[in-house]
């Protein structure tokens, strides 16, 4: 789970959930085509995108404060995705 004042990203047994300024959307593992994640250009945020098989995508950005938290989120995200999607995309 990555959370800031306005947004959140949760990756768990059910799939992926985003909340962006109060608007929420959830994706089950069965409906996800792929997931991509990276640091923002300024290195202060986690950017996660869920891509559906249709090519439609959704993105959520969570600010890391302190910046060191970004590294923790990357490690946790890699472990969780490896567990729930071990065969890749």
Backbone as CSV, one residue per row, in Angstrom:
resi,resn,N_x,N_y,N_z,CA_x,CA_y,CA_z,C_x,C_y,C_z
1,UNK,0.839,-1.167,0.000,0.000,0.000,0.000,0.892,1.241,0.000
2,UNK,0.565,2.181,-0.876,1.243,3.472,-0.923,0.171,4.541,-0.790
3,UNK,0.381,5.462,0.131,-0.644,6.466,0.434,0.000,7.829,0.625
4,UNK,-0.666,8.857,0.099,-0.288,10.223,0.432,-1.549,10.976,0.847
5,UNK,-1.493,12.267,0.922,-2.623,13.064,1.399,-3.842,12.923,0.490
6,UNK,-3.643,12.763,-0.824,-4.755,12.754,-1.772,-5.015,11.408,-2.447
7,UNK,-4.004,10.574,-2.575,-4.117,9.371,-3.394,-3.631,8.126,-2.658
8,UNK,-4.060,6.962,-3.181,-3.551,5.704,-2.640,-3.524,4.642,-3.722
9,UNK,-2.599,3.704,-3.534,-2.463,2.544,-4.407,-2.388,1.331,-3.494
10,UNK,-3.270,0.356,-3.739,-3.267,-0.876,-2.963,-3.155,-2.047,-3.935
11,UNK,-2.191,-2.920,-3.688,-2.016,-4.141,-4.473,-2.079,-5.290,-3.488
12,UNK,-3.088,-6.164,-3.676,-3.268,-7.266,-2.735,-3.898,-8.469,-3.417
13,UNK,-4.405,-9.397,-2.639,-4.967,-10.634,-3.171,-6.115,-10.387,-4.154
14,UNK,-6.841,-9.301,-3.986,-7.980,-9.001,-4.856,-7.559,-8.386,-6.188
15,UNK,-6.416,-7.723,-6.217,-5.970,-7.049,-7.429,-5.331,-5.716,-7.099
16,UNK,-5.706,-4.689,-7.845,-5.128,-3.354,-7.687,-6.264,-2.354,-7.511
17,UNK,-6.097,-1.454,-6.561,-7.087,-0.402,-6.325,-6.377,0.939,-6.285
18,UNK,-6.968,1.917,-6.943,-6.474,3.284,-6.938,-7.517,4.182,-6.291
19,UNK,-7.072,5.176,-5.558,-7.934,6.262,-5.128,-7.209,7.558,-5.464
20,UNK,-7.888,8.427,-6.200,-7.302,9.689,-6.651,-8.246,10.825,-6.283
21,UNK,-7.889,11.577,-5.242,-8.706,12.700,-4.773,-10.160,12.277,-4.530
22,UNK,-10.352,11.114,-3.901,-11.683,10.649,-3.533,-12.361,9.758,-4.556
23,UNK,-11.894,9.724,-5.795,-12.452,8.830,-6.812,-11.693,7.506,-6.757
24,UNK,-12.429,6.400,-6.656,-11.790,5.093,-6.500,-12.143,4.171,-7.663
25,UNK,-11.194,3.299,-8.001,-11.411,2.276,-9.014,-10.620,1.036,-8.614
26,UNK,-11.193,-0.127,-8.855,-10.545,-1.395,-8.510,-10.463,-2.279,-9.736
27,UNK,-9.376,-3.062,-9.806,-9.154,-3.991,-10.903,-8.831,-5.361,-10.315
28,UNK,-9.555,-6.389,-10.728,-9.231,-7.747,-10.281,-8.059,-8.253,-11.121
29,UNK,-7.339,-9.235,-10.599,-6.200,-9.780,-11.343,-6.625,-10.306,-12.706
30,UNK,-7.840,-10.857,-12.802,-8.313,-11.437,-14.058,-8.502,-10.395,-15.152
31,UNK,-8.794,-9.158,-14.784,-9.041,-8.137,-15.807,-7.817,-7.282,-16.144
32,UNK,-6.699,-7.510,-15.465,-5.491,-6.712,-15.701,-4.648,-7.369,-16.784
33,UNK,-4.308,-6.585,-17.798,-3.398,-7.072,-18.836,-1.952,-6.957,-18.390
34,UNK,-1.588,-5.798,-17.825,-0.236,-5.596,-17.313,-0.231,-4.434,-16.326
35,UNK,0.846,-4.371,-15.563,1.052,-3.280,-14.611,2.452,-2.730,-14.841
36,UNK,2.542,-1.410,-14.857,3.832,-0.746,-15.019,4.002,0.241,-13.869
37,UNK,5.215,0.368,-13.388,5.454,1.343,-12.333,6.849,1.933,-12.476
38,UNK,6.961,3.184,-12.032,8.235,3.887,-12.098,8.182,5.077,-11.148
39,UNK,9.333,5.683,-10.945,9.409,6.926,-10.170,9.023,8.082,-11.088
40,UNK,8.453,9.110,-10.511,8.146,10.312,-11.273,9.456,10.949,-11.746
41,UNK,9.400,11.803,-12.749,10.634,12.428,-13.242,11.444,13.147,-12.156
42,UNK,10.768,13.717,-11.159,11.503,14.412,-10.094,11.937,13.476,-8.963
43,UNK,11.577,12.174,-9.066,11.988,11.188,-8.074,11.279,11.289,-6.738
44,UNK,10.157,11.982,-6.708,9.445,12.184,-5.450,8.116,11.439,-5.364
45,UNK,7.770,10.655,-6.395,6.475,9.976,-6.396,6.558,8.623,-7.078
46,UNK,5.655,7.750,-6.688,5.464,6.448,-7.316,4.346,6.589,-8.335
47,UNK,4.609,6.174,-9.566,3.608,6.198,-10.624,3.302,4.758,-11.004
48,UNK,2.017,4.378,-10.902,1.602,3.017,-11.240,0.509,3.097,-12.296
49,UNK,0.640,2.264,-13.334,-0.364,2.197,-14.392,-0.868,0.765,-14.507
50,UNK,-2.173,0.630,-14.599,-2.818,-0.653,-14.878,-3.295,-0.593,-16.322
51,UNK,-2.894,-1.584,-17.118,-3.293,-1.648,-18.520,-4.231,-2.837,-18.683
52,UNK,-5.398,-2.582,-19.254,-6.377,-3.642,-19.502,-6.072,-4.303,-20.840
53,UNK,-6.560,-5.520,-21.070,-6.315,-6.193,-22.349,-6.770,-5.376,-23.566
54,UNK,-7.754,-4.512,-23.389,-8.250,-3.663,-24.476,-7.268,-2.550,-24.844
55,UNK,-6.258,-2.325,-24.000,-5.319,-1.243,-24.207,-5.641,-0.012,-23.380
56,UNK,-6.826,0.035,-22.820,-7.192,1.143,-21.943,-6.316,1.077,-20.697
57,UNK,-5.899,2.243,-20.193,-5.049,2.234,-19.008,-5.494,3.276,-18.003
58,UNK,-5.116,3.036,-16.764,-5.425,3.912,-15.645,-4.133,4.111,-14.875
59,UNK,-3.920,5.329,-14.386,-2.693,5.630,-13.678,-2.993,6.334,-12.369
60,UNK,-2.165,6.075,-11.377,-2.274,6.758,-10.100,-0.861,7.149,-9.658
61,UNK,-0.752,8.319,-9.047,0.533,8.842,-8.586,0.423,9.145,-7.098
62,UNK,1.384,8.624,-6.330,1.412,8.843,-4.880,2.754,9.489,-4.531
63,UNK,2.694,10.611,-3.839,3.895,11.340,-3.419,4.575,10.625,-2.250
64,UNK,5.877,10.485,-2.325,6.658,9.845,-1.253,7.257,10.926,-0.355
65,UNK,6.839,10.944,0.880,7.402,11.877,1.873,7.672,11.084,3.129
66,UNK,8.876,10.837,3.486,10.101,11.340,2.871,10.417,10.593,1.574
67,UNK,11.319,11.143,0.813,11.676,10.561,-0.486,12.167,9.122,-0.352
68,UNK,12.811,8.797,0.765,13.317,7.425,0.994,12.196,6.397,0.968
69,UNK,10.983,6.828,1.238,9.848,5.906,1.223,9.603,5.331,-0.166
70,UNK,9.989,6.063,-1.196,9.828,5.588,-2.564,10.549,4.261,-2.773
71,UNK,11.761,4.141,-2.265,12.506,2.881,-2.377,11.808,1.737,-1.668
72,UNK,11.224,2.015,-0.522,10.469,0.993,0.210,9.267,0.542,-0.602
73,UNK,8.552,1.490,-1.196,7.381,1.144,-2.007,7.774,0.294,-3.205
74,UNK,8.902,0.626,-3.866,9.360,-0.172,-5.004,9.644,-1.606,-4.580
75,UNK,10.312,-1.790,-3.463,10.639,-3.136,-2.980,9.370,-3.921,-2.642
76,UNK,8.453,-3.280,-1.967,7.200,-3.949,-1.596,6.375,-4.285,-2.832
77,UNK,6.301,-3.364,-3.770,5.514,-3.589,-4.978,6.089,-4.741,-5.794
78,UNK,7.389,-4.779,-5.940,8.022,-5.873,-6.684,7.720,-7.219,-6.035
79,UNK,7.776,-7.281,-4.719,7.504,-8.533,-4.007,6.051,-8.960,-4.164
80,UNK,5.134,-8.031,-4.018,3.703,-8.365,-4.125,3.344,-8.777,-5.546
81,UNK,3.828,-8.031,-6.535,3.543,-8.406,-7.924,4.163,-9.756,-8.263
82,UNK,5.351,-10.018,-7.761,5.980,-11.315,-7.985,5.194,-12.463,-7.370
83,UNK,4.535,-12.192,-6.272,3.743,-13.229,-5.606,2.437,-13.479,-6.341
84,UNK,1.727,-12.415,-6.669,0.401,-12.578,-7.289,0.446,-12.789,-8.795
85,UNK,1.516,-12.379,-9.440,1.650,-12.559,-10.884,3.018,-13.170,-11.197
86,UNK,3.324,-14.346,-10.634,4.672,-14.913,-10.769,5.050,-15.263,-12.207
87,UNK,4.100,-15.477,-13.076,4.413,-15.865,-14.452,4.569,-14.646,-15.347
88,UNK,4.508,-13.462,-14.763,4.670,-12.247,-15.561,3.382,-11.864,-16.267
89,UNK,3.511,-11.086,-17.314,2.339,-10.564,-18.028,2.299,-11.185,-19.365
